[in-house]
């Protein structure tokens, strides 16, 4: 899901007022720009971990437990890498005029 896809929840006046009051500058990018949110990369990593080696789950509870365990064990190095990639992501989106990037 794109974070700035013009859905009402992403453009709520209350939200915009909050950012304005806190002097937080938001990036203006088109609705179809690539997702700049690194959480998508974390979800991908988690899916690969949960289903590693073709693991299948026989109950919803077992799947839920695996997801929570995996979430609790997201490597700090992954988070640091994703956080440090933010400027490169923004730069690439700008250079691609909002088009697809390799992220």
N, C-alpha and C positions, 0 to 999 in steps of 0.2 A: 504494500500500500504506500502510495506517495504521501508525504507529510504535508504537502501544499497542493492538494488536488482540487482545491476550490470547494470541497465539501463544507457544509455549514459549520461543522464542529471545528474545522481547521481555520476558519475565518471569523469566528465569533468575536463580537465587539469586546466582550469581557476579556478575552484572551489578548486581543490587541492592546486594550487599555492597560492590562497588567504589564506587558512588555514595555510600553511607552513610559509608564510610571517608574519602572525600574531602569530606564535608560538602556534597554537592551535593543540593539540594532538587529533586525531580522534581514536575512538575505532575501532579495526579491528574485525568484526564479519561476519559470513557467511551470504550469501544472504538469506537463509531460516530461519534465526534466528527470534524469536518473535519480534514484533514491540516494540521498547523501547520508542516510542514517545507517551507521555501522551495525546497528542491531540486526539488520538483515543478514550480515555476515555471521553474526553469532548464532542466529537461528539455523543457518546452513551448517555451521560447525556442530551444533547440538544434534541436528537430524543425523548427520554422519556418525556421531558418537553413539547415539541411542540405537541406531540400526546397524552398528558396526558388525562386520562379518555375517551380514544377512540375518541378524537377530530378529525374531518375530515374537510378539507378545500374545499371550492367550487370554489375558484379562485387561480391562481398562485400568484396574488398580496397578497391575504390574507395569504397564506403560507409564502411568502417572508417576510411579516411584522412580522409574528410570529417568524420566524427564526432570524431576526435581533433583535427583542425585547428580545428573549431568549439569544442570544449572548451577548447583552448588560447587561444581568443580571446574567452572570455566577458568582456564589458565590466565593468570594475571598478565602474562606475556602477550596473550591474544588481545586482551583489552588495551594494553599499552600500544601494541602495533596498530590497532584500529584507531585509537585516539590520535596517534601521531600521523596517521595517513590523512586526517581531515583536511589540512591545507592542500595536499596534493589532489584530493577529491574535488575540492572547490575550484582549484586552478584548472583541472581537466574539464569540469562542467563549463566553466567560463570559456575555455578554448574551443569547446565543441558547441558553443552557443546553445547550451541546454540539451544537446543530443546525447546519445548513448556513450558511456565511458566503459573502460575495462573493469570497473569496480562493480 
